[in-house]
Amino acid sequence: MNEWYREIDPPQRLLMGPGPVNAHPRVLRAMSADLLGQFDPEMTAYMNETMALYRPIFGTTNRWTFVVDGSARAAIEAALVSLAAPGDRVLVLNFGRFGLLLVEILERLGAVVETVDAPWGEVVPTATVAAAIERFRPALVATVHGDTSTTMAQPLGDLGRLCREAGALSYVDATATLGGSAVLADQWSLDVVTAGLQKCLGGPSGAGPITVSERAAERIFSRRHTERGLGADASSPGRGPRIGSNYFDLAMIMDYWSEKRLNHHTQATTMLYGARECARVALGEGLTERYQRHAAAGRAVTAGLRAMGLTVFGDDAHRMSNVTGVYIPAQIDGEAVRRRMREDFEIEIGTAFGPLAGRIWRIGAMGYNAMKHKVLITLGALEAVLRAEGFFCEPGAGVDAALQAWEGPTQPA
Ligand SMILES: Cc1ncc(COP(=O)(O)O)c(C=O)c1O
């Protein structure tokens, strides 16, 4: 039979890179359920349940907590295009590739962007952010929480308060942290936070959970200009400039997720099932327990790599628990190691971008893969591959150290 007609039968890879990771089996099962029409009462009930399920995960009581169809970037773009109008001043905290993505999206939509920058491997000090807000007087401040490109997590405890004091809205891309470490939208006074499923939430990419505060919703609805074909009085038009995208127009998407059920795009039913199940799995485990599991996995990966004689990348004080960068040793071909990991062990570890390309690997342990055995198997495989490639590391040292570190809260120096 022609190869093109063969059934999909992917190899059983263990995805230990910066995401995507293997989806939880319950999520995959939920996604194989039959389809419903988008206004079917069963479907709209699932939508309401999904809103309720994501509120505790975002640490919020925001009414506007829902899912944007598309990968995490879709939710990011929807947030930014709906919050920032052309000419609006936006301050971006830039400490890696995904901060630069925020800049890129904002520039495309005509915002006036200023950045506060930190070198890759560090975060932006809060005092620097405060001074920049004071000087630039932005309408919006945007940042990434955990930037997988550098493995750093920006502290967010003061960001929302600083923004509110200055009359600015705040936006956070929590794609790589939501469901794996605390994201406390209300406590941190954040206005809009978005995420994706394919990291700590343990699902496939294709849905972007989002939460929107009342003040951000007010701003978004002030720009509401509902599609003509839905009828002039389908919704009261706002006085603000029309949102510069139809697909990512949060005012229209929120009208669809509200009791108005005003038609927008056709909800991606299967992704909704997946997003809903991701949240059920996370809440069923317990968020505190889940964060502890991710922290244990991060400790174990870091300790194991160090015990193998490798150097972990970046500032220890701000390291994400779920993705760890590690320098590729001198004389070792990083891509050859990744290839052997894949071909001999069916394990994927990540490469890197920009200034870190060819210098570090990124090892992820998150969602369904933040498990002791998966971390140990990955470290054992890496050790074997490194030795085969000519790097000396003491046999078993990495796995032993990881095992110990999984249990204890302290990290070896
Ligand atoms: C922090 C962060 N933001 C955004 C994205 C983009 O996500 P997606 O590829 O799902 O659009 C990623 C993906 O790696 C990410 O790590």
The ligand as an ORCA input file, in Angstrom:
! r2SCAN-3c Opt
* xyz 0 1
  C       6.385     31.139     27.582
  C       5.774     30.749     26.278
  N       4.924     31.586     25.681
  C       4.344     31.278     24.509
  C       4.615     30.096     23.857
  C       3.966     29.836     22.535
  O       3.102     28.782     22.648
  P       2.431     28.079     21.387
  O       3.561     27.467     20.637
  O       1.513     27.080     21.992
  O       1.718     29.096     20.602
  C       5.507     29.200     24.435
  C       5.842     27.946     23.770
  O       6.851     27.325     23.997
  C       6.096     29.539     25.682
  O       6.962     28.711     26.286
*
